Amino acid sequence: MYTINEHYLKLQGSYLFSTIAKKVSEYQKEHPQAEVIRLGIGDVTQPLVPAIIEALHNAVEEMGTTEGFHGYGPEQGYEFLRECIAREDYQNRGCPISAEEIFISDGAKQDVGNIQEIFGLGNRVAVCDPVYPVYVDTNVMAGRTGEFNVRTGGYEGLIYLKCLEENGFSPRLPGEKPDLIYLCFPNNPTGMAITRTALQEWVDYANQNGSVILYDAAYEAYITEEGIPHSIYECEGARRCAIEFHSFSKNAGFTGLRLGYTVIPRELSCNGVSLHELWNRRHGTKYNGAPYLVQRAGEAVYSSEGKAQLKEQVAYYMENARLIREGLKAAGFTVYGGVNAPYIWLKVPERMSSWEFFDDLLKKAQVVGTPGVGFGQGGEGFFRLTAFGTRENTLKALERIKRFY
């Protein structure tokens, strides 16, 4: 008789955002006239910019000709896109990353979830707390953790790097020596950023201890302050210890198109085995590449027109973030984030848990956010709101929150 992967049984309930969707659906069935404003999931709301639409149209026309048709593409991605990424995202910032070290995919989420496949099950894993759930759940599924401990609110075997209010939601170097270290900056969910000096400490730590940093830079386009690194490869020695993930979802609105990339430098190796080659083997075996049309759209992101149009779009979302941040402060909330990231991390009212505040906010104001504890025990007592809504809904949600709190 067949068996199942019993590690899936360790997972706590359903995926966070599935739970939220279910709660909202149940509320709307009971209150069909209610106008619910969703500021929970980090999905964009603004349409694709003209430069991207034009590139998509041109690619469609091209695919309709014999000479322009494209079937299976290169496994690592088309050279035209990888060259743009290497030049614009890295070389122009002084980071020595080549096109050959870039792997195009259909989104950072699947790469962040799948990267653990090239590492042994005996590796110790460190994650921030609170944390993007995918980092934890995929390692649970693989069998790299023990059971969930209700008392501690975490999985046995994982090293939790506490990101608390008292330490500015910035993880401290652990006493235990992890093999794999997940970092995300600007951070999801807290919206906080890391300085180049602080990130250099993590790079030095990883090189000294033989660790690999899995660095999620999905929100780097939202950085507004000086001294905040856009890539871990701005740090000396990062090519020897870091893998970086990027997404086109948040900087270019590709949540519906799906496009991302992963960078694995050639120097990164374990006992003489190249991680670049391991990922290349996995990538080629399990993936046939992002669609040609979408990769052409990705190329347009780096055109002069695309960069100008997307700068305006990012500014639109960051103005939403400013409005939420300042509006909540004026209403008496303690608020973090929203300066270098499109997320606002607010402290819930006293004597309320994160989920209680979620239910209360939905019931009173018909506004949906994300309970902080959904990102880990370290998020209890906090709540995440996203700036990716429309301006109209953002302002309307703020007025409702002010009215009831």
C-alpha positions as semicolon CSV with decimal commas, in nm:
position;residue;x (nm);y (nm);z (nm)
1;M;0,000;0,000;0,000
2;Y;0,123;0,350;-0,078
3;T;0,230;0,589;0,192
4;I;0,222;0,966;0,222
5;N;0,479;1,226;0,315
6;E;0,394;1,242;0,684
7;H;0,592;1,563;0,728
8;Y;0,293;1,744;0,577
9;L;0,095;1,640;0,884
10;K;0,321;1,859;1,099
11;L;0,199;2,173;0,922
12;Q;-0,024;2,395;1,132
13;G;-0,367;2,424;0,967
14;S;-0,390;2,576;0,622
15;Y;-0,165;2,834;0,463
16;L;-0,203;3,172;0,637
17;F;-0,364;3,357;0,348
18;S;-0,599;3,068;0,275
19;T;-0,723;3,096;0,634
20;I;-0,779;3,469;0,590
21;A;-0,965;3,415;0,263
22;K;-1,191;3,160;0,430
23;K;-1,272;3,394;0,720
24;V;-1,353;3,681;0,484
25;S;-1,568;3,457;0,264
26;E;-1,769;3,340;0,567
27;Y;-1,818;3,699;0,682
28;Q;-1,940;3,810;0,339
29;K;-2,190;3,524;0,323
30;E;-2,336;3,645;0,653
31;H;-2,318;4,013;0,549
32;P;-2,371;4,020;0,171
33;Q;-2,418;4,400;0,165
34;A;-2,089;4,475;0,342
35;E;-1,816;4,645;0,140
36;V;-1,500;4,471;0,255
37;I;-1,168;4,645;0,189
38;R;-0,874;4,407;0,159
39;L;-0,539;4,535;0,283
40;G;-0,416;4,192;0,383
41;I;-0,253;3,994;0,101
42;G;0,032;4,170;-0,075
43;D;-0,128;4,174;-0,418
44;V;-0,093;4,478;-0,642
45;T;-0,394;4,673;-0,774
46;Q;-0,254;4,910;-1,038
47;P;-0,261;4,798;-1,404
48;L;0,049;4,704;-1,599
49;V;0,229;5,013;-1,728
50;P;0,221;5,100;-2,103
51;A;0,579;4,990;-2,174
52;I;0,501;4,639;-2,049
53;I;0,171;4,620;-2,236
54;E;0,347;4,724;-2,558
55;A;0,613;4,458;-2,509
56;L;0,345;4,193;-2,454
57;H;0,159;4,298;-2,769
58;N;0,480;4,292;-2,973
59;A;0,569;3,948;-2,841
60;V;0,222;3,813;-2,923
61;E;0,254;3,943;-3,280
62;E;0,599;3,790;-3,304
63;M;0,471;3,452;-3,188
64;G;0,214;3,462;-3,470
65;T;0,482;3,443;-3,738
66;T;0,688;3,146;-3,853
67;E;1,017;3,325;-3,806
68;G;0,921;3,478;-3,471
69;F;0,760;3,177;-3,304
70;H;0,927;3,049;-2,985
71;G;0,871;2,707;-2,830
72;Y;1,078;2,579;-2,540
73;G;1,323;2,845;-2,435
74;P;1,662;2,823;-2,262
75;E;1,624;2,662;-1,921
76;Q;1,802;2,944;-1,738
77;G;1,602;3,207;-1,927
78;Y;1,648;3,410;-2,243
79;E;1,980;3,591;-2,273
80;F;1,812;3,925;-2,347
81;L;1,648;3,929;-2,003
82;R;1,939;3,787;-1,807
83;E;2,173;4,048;-1,959
84;C;1,932;4,327;-1,858
85;I;1,911;4,197;-1,502
86;A;2,286;4,155;-1,466
87;R;2,352;4,508;-1,594
88;E;2,067;4,705;-1,434
89;D;2,018;4,526;-1,101
90;Y;2,380;4,439;-1,028
91;Q;2,666;4,572;-1,240
92;N;2,534;4,931;-1,236
93;R;2,533;4,907;-0,855
94;G;2,886;4,775;-0,839
95;C;2,788;4,410;-0,784
96;P;2,997;4,164;-0,991
97;I;2,711;3,939;-1,105
98;S;2,710;3,798;-1,458
99;A;2,414;3,689;-1,673
100;E;2,532;3,326;-1,645
101;E;2,470;3,336;-1,269
102;I;2,102;3,431;-1,310
103;F;1,816;3,179;-1,333
104;I;1,480;3,309;-1,463
105;S;1,166;3,155;-1,312
106;D;0,793;3,220;-1,280
107;G;0,828;3,387;-0,942
108;A;1,041;3,421;-0,631
109;K;0,798;3,225;-0,414
110;Q;0,857;2,897;-0,594
111;D;1,235;2,951;-0,597
112;V;1,245;3,036;-0,226
113;G;1,040;2,724;-0,159
114;N;1,236;2,494;-0,387
115;I;1,594;2,604;-0,315
116;Q;1,608;2,382;-0,006
117;E;1,599;2,075;-0,235
118;I;1,969;2,113;-0,318
119;F;2,067;2,100;0,051
120;G;2,088;1,795;0,278
121;L;1,819;1,720;0,533
122;G;2,070;1,739;0,816
123;N;2,128;2,112;0,770
124;R;2,025;2,340;1,057
125;V;1,791;2,615;0,937
126;A;1,756;2,964;1,084
127;V;1,455;3,185;1,010
128;C;1,347;3,522;1,139
129;D;1,044;3,535;1,369
130;P;0,808;3,678;1,247
131;V;0,875;3,528;0,905
132;Y;0,725;3,477;0,558
133;P;0,557;3,134;0,606
134;V;0,699;2,975;0,290
135;Y;1,051;2,961;0,438
136;V;0,928;2,753;0,730
137;D;0,659;2,541;0,565
138;T;0,878;2,412;0,280
139;N;1,143;2,293;0,526
140;V;0,873;2,125;0,733
141;M;0,745;1,950;0,421
142;A;1,095;1,828;0,341
143;G;1,141;1,679;0,687
144;R;1,406;1,921;0,807
145;T;1,218;2,001;1,130
146;G;1,059;1,822;1,422
147;E;0,702;1,856;1,543
148;F;0,530;2,186;1,610
149;N;0,565;2,290;1,974
150;V;0,246;2,458;2,092
151;R;0,417;2,599;2,400
152;T;0,690;2,781;2,207
153;G;0,485;2,843;1,893
154;G;0,758;2,701;1,670
155;Y;0,892;2,384;1,510
156;E;1,149;2,176;1,691
157;G;1,487;2,189;1,519
158;L;1,447;2,531;1,361
159;I;1,657;2,820;1,490
160;Y;1,429;3,121;1,537
161;L;1,590;3,464;1,511
162;K;1,362;3,684;1,719
163;C;1,278;4,015;1,553
164;L;1,116;4,203;1,838
165;E;1,008;4,558;1,902
166;E;1,291;4,608;2,151
167;N;1,558;4,518;1,894
168;G;1,401;4,719;1,611
169;F;1,268;4,400;1,447
170;S;1,622;4,322;1,335
171;P;1,758;3,969;1,388
172;R;2,069;3,921;1,598
173;L;2,350;3,685;1,510
174;P;2,263;3,347;1,667
175;G;2,471;3,165;1,924
176;E;2,387;2,837;1,756
177;K;2,550;2,793;1,416
178;P;2,290;2,742;1,143
179;D;2,381;2,601;0,802
180;L;2,104;2,780;0,610
181;I;1,995;3,133;0,705
182;Y;1,681;3,288;0,555
183;L;1,684;3,669;0,547
184;C;1,430;3,901;0,383
185;F;1,500;4,274;0,351
186;P;1,317;4,504;0,322
187;N;1,128;4,270;0,546
188;N;0,798;4,097;0,496
189;P;0,602;4,124;0,725
190;T;0,746;4,404;0,941
191;G;0,837;4,645;0,659
192;M;1,170;4,718;0,827
193;A;1,501;4,745;0,638
194;I;1,861;4,655;0,720
195;T;2,166;4,879;0,687
196;R;2,461;4,778;0,473
197;T;2,679;4,763;0,786
198;A;2,438;4,524;0,960
199;L;2,404;4,306;0,650
200;Q;2,783;4,290;0,618
201;E;2,791;4,141;0,969
202;W;2,565;3,859;0,851
203;V;2,783;3,797;0,545
204;D;3,096;3,785;0,761
205;Y;2,920;3,552;1,005
206;A;2,813;3,317;0,724
207;N;3,161;3,302;0,576
208;Q;3,321;3,238;0,915
209;N;3,079;2,955;0,997
210;G;3,037;2,796;0,654
211;S;2,668;2,896;0,628
212;V;2,462;2,993;0,326
213;I;2,236;3,300;0,336
214;L;1,913;3,266;0,136
215;Y;1,837;3,633;0,075
216;D;1,490;3,741;-0,038
217;A;1,512;4,088;-0,197
218;A;1,157;4,095;-0,337
219;Y;1,089;4,448;-0,205
220;E;1,416;4,626;-0,288
221;A;1,240;4,859;-0,536
222;Y;1,064;5,025;-0,240
223;I;1,382;5,137;-0,063
224;T;1,381;5,516;-0,016
225;E;1,658;5,577;0,237
226;E;2,034;5,603;0,178
227;G;2,258;5,332;0,321
228;I;2,004;5,053;0,267
229;P;2,141;4,780;0,036
230;H;1,935;4,674;-0,265
231;S;2,129;4,348;-0,292
232;I;2,332;4,135;-0,055
233;Y;2,606;4,135;-0,319
234;E;2,681;4,494;-0,224
235;C;2,855;4,334;0,076
236;E;3,212;4,210;0,052
237;G;3,235;3,831;0,045
238;A;2,866;3,772;-0,036
239;R;2,950;3,583;-0,355
240;R;3,097;3,308;-0,137
241;C;2,797;3,264;0,093
242;A;2,471;3,403;-0,051
243;I;2,190;3,311;-0,289
244;E;1,952;3,595;-0,378
245;F;1,589;3,588;-0,491
246;H;1,403;3,859;-0,681
247;S;1,045;3,903;-0,797
248;F;0,881;4,112;-1,069
249;S;0,549;4,090;-0,882
250;K;0,585;4,389;-0,653
251;N;0,815;4,621;-0,849
252;A;0,639;4,573;-1,186
253;G;0,291;4,437;-1,102
254;F;0,355;4,084;-1,236
255;T;0,148;3,900;-0,974
256;G;-0,073;3,780;-1,260
257;L;0,204;3,735;-1,518
258;R;0,452;3,552;-1,290
259;L;0,822;3,623;-1,330
260;G;1,122;3,618;-1,097
261;Y;1,485;3,518;-1,081
262;T;1,746;3,362;-0,856
263;V;2,117;3,447;-0,844
264;I;2,373;3,181;-0,752
265;P;2,737;3,293;-0,789
266;R;2,991;3,051;-0,935
267;E;3,212;3,074;-0,623
268;L;2,943;2,928;-0,398
269;S;3,033;2,565;-0,330
270;C;3,022;2,292;-0,066
271;N;3,313;2,046;-0,044
272;G;3,406;2,130;-0,400
273;V;3,050;2,089;-0,534
274;S;2,910;2,396;-0,710
275;L;2,566;2,507;-0,585
276;H;2,523;2,683;-0,919
277;E;2,556;2,351;-1,099
278;L;2,325;2,172;-0,855
279;W;2,051;2,432;-0,902
280;N;2,107;2,427;-1,278
281;R;2,051;2,051;-1,275
282;R;1,737;2,083;-1,063
283;H;1,610;2,377;-1,269
284;G;1,656;2,190;-1,598
285;T;1,494;1,872;-1,469
286;K;1,183;2,021;-1,308
287;Y;1,119;2,340;-1,502
288;N;1,067;2,437;-1,866
289;G;1,115;2,810;-1,822
290;A;0,900;3,121;-1,795
291;P;0,695;3,201;-2,109
292;Y;0,867;3,395;-2,387
293;L;0,592;3,659;-2,377
294;V;0,644;3,722;-2,007
295;Q;1,021;3,739;-2,040
296;R;0,982;4,003;-2,313
297;A;0,756;4,193;-2,072
298;G;1,030;4,158;-1,811
299;E;1,281;4,307;-2,052
300;A;1,056;4,613;-2,087
301;V;1,087;4,672;-1,712
302;Y;1,447;4,781;-1,779
303;S;1,372;5,010;-2,073
304;S;1,392;5,386;-2,012
305;E;1,014;5,413;-2,052
306;G;0,949;5,115;-1,829
307;K;1,177;5,243;-1,551
308;A;1,011;5,587;-1,555
309;Q;0,658;5,444;-1,552
310;L;0,733;5,192;-1,277
311;K;0,901;5,459;-1,065
312;E;0,566;5,642;-1,065
313;Q;0,379;5,324;-0,978
314;V;0,608;5,241;-0,687
315;A;0,569;5,602;-0,568
316;Y;0,190;5,556;-0,579
317;Y;0,208;5,258;-0,343
318;M;0,460;5,429;-0,117
319;E;0,228;5,728;-0,087
320;N;-0,038;5,481;0,027
321;A;0,213;5,354;0,281
322;R;0,278;5,708;0,406
323;L;-0,094;5,777;0,437
324;I;-0,153;5,458;0,634
325;R;0,150;5,511;0,856
326;E;0,071;5,873;0,939
327;G;-0,303;5,811;0,966
328;L;-0,260;5,527;1,213
329;K;-0,011;5,728;1,419
330;A;-0,262;6,013;1,436
331;A;-0,522;5,763;1,556
332;G;-0,294;5,661;1,842
333;F;-0,144;5,339;1,705
334;T;0,222;5,245;1,739
335;V;0,339;5,188;1,383
336;Y;0,652;5,053;1,212
337;G;0,756;5,002;0,848
338;G;0,610;5,178;0,547
339;V;0,930;5,376;0,472
340;N;1,140;5,127;0,273
341;A;0,866;4,872;0,212
342;P;0,495;4,867;0,119
343;Y;0,399;4,707;0,451
344;I;0,290;4,873;0,774
345;W;0,339;4,680;1,098
346;L;0,112;4,811;1,371
347;K;0,075;4,722;1,735
348;V;-0,273;4,595;1,815
349;P;-0,475;4,748;2,100
350;E;-0,388;4,624;2,448
351;R;-0,546;4,302;2,573
352;M;-0,617;4,186;2,216
353;S;-0,442;3,908;2,026
354;S;-0,355;3,945;1,658
355;W;-0,646;3,722;1,549
356;E;-0,888;3,899;1,785
357;F;-0,792;4,228;1,626
358;F;-0,839;4,072;1,280
359;D;-1,193;3,964;1,370
360;D;-1,271;4,295;1,539
361;L;-1,143;4,500;1,245
362;L;-1,341;4,292;0,997
363;K;-1,659;4,310;1,205
364;K;-1,645;4,681;1,290
365;A;-1,470;4,840;0,993
366;Q;-1,496;4,573;0,721
367;V;-1,120;4,605;0,668
368;V;-0,897;4,301;0,617
369;G;-0,535;4,286;0,728
370;T;-0,299;4,007;0,832
371;P;-0,258;3,901;1,197
372;G;0,106;3,918;1,298
373;V;0,101;3,580;1,472
374;G;0,031;3,424;1,131
375;F;0,396;3,498;1,056
376;G;0,518;3,329;1,374
377;Q;0,501;3,363;1,750
378;G;0,718;3,675;1,731
379;G;0,439;3,850;1,544
380;E;0,181;3,811;1,819
381;G;0,043;4,148;1,924
382;F;0,108;4,301;1,581
383;F;-0,081;4,333;1,254
384;R;0,025;4,387;0,893
385;L;-0,146;4,620;0,649
386;T;-0,044;4,646;0,285
387;A;-0,006;4,963;0,078
388;F;-0,096;4,780;-0,242
389;G;-0,462;4,884;-0,234
390;T;-0,612;5,160;-0,446
391;R;-0,586;5,515;-0,314
392;E;-0,964;5,531;-0,274
393;N;-0,980;5,212;-0,068
394;T;-0,675;5,306;0,135
395;L;-0,830;5,637;0,241
396;K;-1,167;5,475;0,303
397;A;-1,009;5,203;0,520
398;L;-0,821;5,465;0,721
399;E;-1,138;5,660;0,792
400;R;-1,313;5,346;0,911
401;I;-1,024;5,247;1,138
402;K;-1,010;5,596;1,290
403;R;-1,385;5,587;1,350
404;F;-1,380;5,263;1,549
405;Y;-1,042;5,282;1,722
